[in-house]
Amino acid sequence: MENIDKSNDLFLWLAKNIIHFCLKALALLMLLVIIFGVIGVAWTIYQRIVSPPVFILTIGDILATFGAFMVVLIAIEIFQNIILYLRDDVIHVKIVLSTALMAIARKVI
């Protein structure tokens, strides 16, 4: 989207600034989700390793861990989408498609 001049169209200028503020808030919240997600993955791995039998992972444990990893990777992809949109004001189809494919892969796993 082109630069919107405040003097030409106040409503569009205000709407664009509100959207950018909301995107920045979403980016900050997504950072928190990613941080807590990484902590959650580490906690999941720790719990699986220390539960009897110790240091033995079953197929279910491995799949649960992969699922937790995939959720964090999807969150990182969404964060990248937000950052790219803030920087370029354009939705990058390639990244959106890769995020969608990752989400589908998570469901398959």
C-alpha positions as CSV (number, residue, x, y, z in Angstrom):
1,M,0.0,0.0,0.0
2,E,1.3,3.4,-0.9
3,N,2.1,6.0,1.8
4,I,-1.1,7.6,3.0
5,D,-0.8,11.3,3.7
6,K,-2.6,12.5,6.7
7,S,-3.7,15.7,5.0
8,N,-5.3,13.8,2.0
9,D,-7.3,11.2,3.8
10,L,-7.4,11.3,7.6
11,F,-9.5,8.2,8.0
12,L,-7.2,5.9,6.0
13,W,-4.1,7.4,7.7
14,L,-5.7,6.7,11.1
15,A,-6.8,3.2,10.1
16,K,-3.4,2.3,8.8
17,N,-1.7,3.5,12.0
18,I,-4.1,1.6,14.2
19,I,-3.5,-1.6,12.1
20,H,0.3,-1.1,12.5
21,F,-0.1,-0.6,16.2
22,C,-2.1,-3.8,16.5
23,L,0.4,-5.7,14.4
24,K,3.2,-4.6,16.7
25,A,1.2,-5.7,19.7
26,L,0.6,-9.1,18.0
27,A,4.3,-9.4,17.3
28,L,5.1,-8.7,21.0
29,L,2.5,-11.3,22.1
30,M,3.8,-13.8,19.6
31,L,7.3,-13.4,21.1
32,L,5.9,-14.3,24.4
33,V,4.1,-17.4,22.9
34,I,7.4,-18.5,21.3
35,I,9.4,-18.1,24.5
36,F,6.8,-20.0,26.6
37,G,6.5,-22.5,23.8
38,V,10.2,-23.2,23.9
39,I,10.0,-23.6,27.7
40,G,7.1,-25.9,27.2
41,V,9.0,-28.1,24.7
42,A,12.0,-28.3,27.1
43,W,9.6,-29.2,29.9
44,T,7.9,-31.9,27.8
45,I,11.3,-33.4,26.9
46,Y,12.4,-33.3,30.5
47,Q,9.2,-35.0,31.8
48,R,9.4,-37.7,29.1
49,I,13.1,-38.5,29.9
50,V,12.7,-38.6,33.7
51,S,9.5,-40.7,33.8
52,P,9.9,-44.4,34.2
53,P,11.6,-46.0,32.4
54,V,14.2,-43.3,32.6
55,F,15.9,-42.1,29.4
56,I,13.6,-44.3,27.3
57,L,11.3,-42.6,24.8
58,T,8.3,-44.4,23.4
59,I,6.9,-43.6,20.0
60,G,4.1,-41.7,21.7
61,D,6.6,-39.6,23.6
62,I,8.5,-38.8,20.4
63,L,5.3,-37.9,18.5
64,A,4.2,-35.6,21.4
65,T,7.6,-34.0,21.4
66,F,7.5,-33.5,17.6
67,G,4.0,-31.9,18.0
68,A,5.3,-29.5,20.6
69,F,8.3,-28.6,18.3
70,M,5.9,-28.0,15.3
71,V,3.7,-25.7,17.3
72,V,6.7,-23.5,18.2
73,L,7.9,-23.5,14.6
74,I,4.4,-22.5,13.4
75,A,4.5,-19.6,15.9
76,I,7.9,-18.5,14.6
77,E,6.5,-18.6,11.0
78,I,3.5,-16.5,12.0
79,F,5.9,-14.1,13.8
80,Q,7.9,-13.8,10.6
81,N,4.7,-13.1,8.6
82,I,3.9,-10.2,11.0
83,I,7.4,-8.7,10.8
84,L,7.5,-8.9,7.0
85,Y,4.1,-7.3,6.8
86,L,5.1,-4.5,9.1
87,R,8.3,-3.9,7.1
88,D,6.9,-4.2,3.6
89,D,3.1,-3.7,3.8
90,V,2.8,-6.7,1.6
91,I,1.7,-10.2,2.4
92,H,4.4,-12.7,1.3
93,V,2.5,-15.6,-0.2
94,K,5.5,-18.0,0.0
95,I,5.8,-17.6,3.7
96,V,2.1,-17.8,4.3
97,L,2.0,-21.1,2.3
98,S,5.0,-22.5,4.2
99,T,3.2,-21.7,7.4
100,A,0.1,-23.5,6.2
101,L,2.1,-26.5,5.1
102,M,3.8,-26.7,8.5
103,A,0.3,-26.6,10.2
104,I,-0.9,-29.4,8.0
105,A,2.3,-31.4,8.7
106,R,1.6,-30.9,12.4
107,K,-1.9,-32.3,12.0
108,V,-0.5,-35.3,10.1
109,I,2.1,-36.0,12.8
